[in-house]
Amino acid sequence: MEYRKLARTDLALSAIGLGTMTWGFQNTEADGFAQMDYAIEQGINFFDTAEMYAIPPSADTYGTTETIIGNWLTSRQTRDQVILASKITSPGLKWIRDGDIMNRKNLNLALEDSLKRLKTDYIDLYQLHWPNRGSYHFGKTWNYAPRFDVQKETDNFLEILHTMQSFIDEGKVRHFGLSNETAWGLTKWLHLADQHDLPRAVSIQNEYSLLCRHFEPDLSEITLNEDIGLLAWSPLSRGMLSGKYLNGARPEGARITIETRKEHRVNPMTDAAVSEYVDLAKQHELDACQMAIAFVLSKPFVTSTLVGATNMTQLKTDIDAINLNLSEEAMAEIETIRRKHPMPY
């Protein structure tokens, strides 16, 4: 396994991190235990979760994934082997604090509940799942129109930063991170932290893959020059880059097959791009999933990419991508495909 230093911290994250959001819905606790056992054996030390998991989100599965991880940490006595990340749920889910915004009160409630479920005294990286004001993620790329009260947002940012400082002072959180944030948001967080001597975000967890490259060029420039680590989620675009959903296929039990929400990634443009990437992998005698993960890992702004699997075969294949270095020819052909299909969703 390869390890990469996270921003200005003393943490070295495995370049491949373990995503956990299927545990408690698609996967049982036993499945989750098996995946965590295998990940540790392979040198993975970075596990990412969130209070709202399992996915698809519901009142019935809320908190289940954290509970499974907590049971495993207690059973295996492995807390010191894991860099553990979790997230507070942002506005919108009515069954979690009535869908209220992130503020001091809700941060305190969320953190205490996560610590109890995770059966730990501290979280290494505590993240804001998405901005209070919204963002262009989760299928909102085409119609995101930012309209908000800048002063109100600034006051809220400061309230959150002061709360994070209290968590760090109490030893309940080691570092603070963002997720699904924009270029404006990231620079605002950094400016306020520096201006007021408050905790600096060390990471941003945004979607990044062959199909989703919104992180370039602006956010990548900021993270490279401000020492922020990208924790790339969905490097396989919900498994689409495997090719298993092409031509309308819906494998039994697969993510998109069981999804209860509208899937914005499903469209003819995405299928056209996926077909070309799958063909490219075949031409180079590569596994399509490994090629996609290796591409993400090749970027200098990526600290770790999160892989999630519903079975051990998928997990082993994805983790083995750490051993793949793409040729210059393959990388050039990826860029050719990107120019043909620059923003499929």
N, C-alpha and C positions, 0 to 999 in steps of 0.2 A: 504494500500500500504506500502511496505517496502522501505526505503531510505538508500542509501549507499554513503559514503563519496568518492568523486573523488580525488584520489591521495593526493597531499599535498595542495589542494585548500580548500576553504570554501564552496564548492558546495556539496550538498547532492542530488544525482540523484535518481529518482524513479527506483527501480530495473527492472521494465519494462518500456522501452522507446517507444515512438511512431514513427515508421517509416512512411515516407510520400511519397515515390517515385511513387506510383500509381496515385496520384492526378494530374489530367491534361491529363491523357490518359485513364486508366481504370476507374478512378473515376472523377466525376464532382467537381466543386468548392463546391456545396451544400453537396456532400458526404464528402468532406474534412472537411467542417465546422462541420458536424454532428459528425465525428470521433473525432475532436479536442474537441468539447463540451463534449462528453462522456468521453474522456480520462481525462480531467480536473476534471470532477465529480468523477472519480475513483481514484483521487490522483496522476495521472501521471503528472510529471512536466518537463520531458525531451523529447523534440521533435528534431528529426534529419532530415536534408534535405541536398541538394547539388545543386549547380548551374546547373548541367547537367540534373536534373530531370524535366519532368517525364520520366519514363522508360516504354518501350524500348526507348533509347535515339535517338533523331532526332533533326534536325534544327527547326522543327515545335513545338516541346514540350519543348525545352531548356528554362529553367527559369520559366516554368509554375507553378511548385510546390511551389517555393519560393513566387511567386506572390499570390497564394492562401493563403499561411500562412500569408503573409503581410496583405492581405485584412481581414483575420480573426482577427489578432492582433488589427487592427484598429477598426473593427466592435465591438469586445468584450471588448476592452480596457484591455487586459490581459497580456501585455508584462511582467509585474513584477511577473507573476505566472509561467512563462515558462523559463526553461534553454534551450536556443536555440543553436543548433549546425548546422553548414553548412560546405561545403567543396569547395575548388577550384578544378576545373577539371584539371586533369593531361594530359600529351601529348596523342594525338591520334584522337581526335574528330575535324575534319577539320572546322566545323562550329563554334567552340569556339576558338577564337584567333588563327585561322589557325592551330590548333592542336599543338601549340608551348609548350615548357617546362614551368614548374613553375620556375619563377625567380622574382626579385623585380618588374619589370615592370608589369608582368602579375598578380602578387599578388595584386598590387594596383588596376589594372583594375577590377579584379574579385571581390575583396572585395567591392569596391564602387558600382558595379552593384548589388551585393547581398543585400547590405544595402538598396538600393533603392527599390528593389523588395520586400524585407521583411518589408519595412516601419519601420525601427528601426535605432537607432543611434549606436547600438553595437551588436555584436554576442558573446555569452558566450564562445563558443568553436569553433575555426576555424581550420579545418582539411585539410590535403593534401590527396586527394582522392586515389591516388596510386603513387608510386615512379616514378620519371622521368626515372629511369633506368629499370623500369618494375619489376615484382615480379612473384611469382608462383600462384597467385590468378587468378580467372576468367578462370578456365579451363587450366591453364598453368602448373599444378603440375607435369605432367609427362615429360615435355621437357624443363623446365626452366633451362637455362644454363647461370648463371651470368658471363658476361664478360663486364667490364666497366673500365674506367680510374678512379682510386681511388682518385687521386688528383683533377681531374675535379669535381667529385661528392662531395668531401669534400668542395671545394670552393663554390659549389652551395648550399650545406647545410648551410654554414656560411652566404651566401647572404640571404637565406630564414630566418634564425634565426634573423639576424639583421633587416630584414623587419618586422618580427613578433614583435620584440621589439618596433619598431616604431608604429605599430598598437596598442600595449598595452599602450604605452606612450600617444597616442592620445585618448585613451578610446574607440576605435572602436572594439577592441577584448579584451576579458578578459583572455582567455587561448588558448593555441596552442595544437593541437593533430595530430596524424598520422592515417593513414588508409591503410590497405592492405600492411603493411610493414613486412619486414623480421627480423630475429634475428640480422643479421649484421647491417641492417639499424637502428634498434631501439637503439642498443648499441652505434652506431656512433653518432646519434642525441644526446643522453644523454651525451656522453663524450665531444662533442663539446660545448654543452650548459654549462656544468660545467666548462670546461676549459676557456671559454671566458665570463663567467657570463652573459649568454644570456637565453632567455626563455626556460624552460625545458618542453618537451612534457609531458602532464598530462594523455594522453589516447592514446590507439591504437584501432582502429575499424577494426577488422578482422572477417572473417567468422568463426563461431564455432557452431557446432551442433552434434547430435548423429552420423551423417554421415561424418562430417568434423571436425577432431580433430588434424589438423596440428599444432594447437597452443601449443599442448603438445609434448614433455616436455620442450623444450628450451625457447620458448617465455613466457610460464607460469612462469618459474623460474625467468626470467628477470623481468617480471611485478610484481611478488610478492615481490621480494627483492629490487626493485628500485622504488616502490610506483607508478606504472603506472596502470591505470584502463583499463580493456578490455571492450569495448563496442561491444558486440557480435552481428554480423549481420547474418541474415538468420538462425535463430534457428530451422526453420522448413524445411530448404533446399528447398526454393522456393515452399513450400507447399507439397513437396513430402512425408514428414513424416506423413501427414494426411492419406496417402494411396489412395488419389483420382486419382492418375495417374497410379496405378497398372494395369497390363495386357493391357497396351496400351491405357487406357482411357484418353480422352482429353475433360474434361468438358467445355462447352461453356463459353467463356469469361475468363477462368482461365489463369494464368501467362504463363505457358509453352505452352498452346494452342495458345496464340496470339503472342508469342515471335517471333521476326523477325531474331534473331541471333541463331546460332547453340547452343543447350543446352548440355553442357558437362556432366551434371549430369544424363542424360537419358542413361542408359545402363543396361544390365542384372544383373550386380553385385549390382548396386544400388537397383534395384527391389527386389533382394533376401534379402538384408539387411532391406529394408523398410518393407517387408512382415513379417520378424521376429519381428521387433519393434512394428508393428501394432498388431500382435498376442500377444506379451507380454503385451501391454496395455489392450487388451481384457481380458487376464488371470487375471489381477489385477483390472479389472472393472474401468479402467481409460480411459479418452479421450486421444487418441494418440498424439494430438497436445499439450495438457496440460502436458502430460508426458515428451515430448521433451523439452518444455520450462522449466519445473521444473528441468530437468537434467542440463541444462545450468546454471540456477540460483543457483544450488547446489555447483558450483565450486568457491573456494575462490578467484580466480583471476578475476572473472566477477564482474564488477561494475553495468552494466545494459545490458539487452538484448533488441534488437529492434524488435518489432512486427509490421508487416504491414498487412493490411486486405483490401479486396475489398468490403466487406459488413459488416454490424453491427453485424450480428450473429458471424462471424469469430472473429471480434474484441473483443466482449464480452467474448467469449470462451477463447481467448488467454490471455486477462487480468486476468481472473479468475484463471489462472495457478499460480498466486502469492500465492494462498491459499493451494497449493498442496506441501506436503513434501513426497518425495519418500521413501519407506521403504528400509531397508538394503537388503532385499531379491530382490526387484526390481532393485536396483543399482547393485547388484552382477550379476543378469541375464543380465543387460545391458552390463556389462563388458565381459560376456561370448559371447554375440552376437558380440561385437566389435572384439574379437579375431578371430571369424570366418570370419568377414567382416571388416578388419582393415582400408582399404582405398578404398572404392568403387568408388570414383571419384577424 
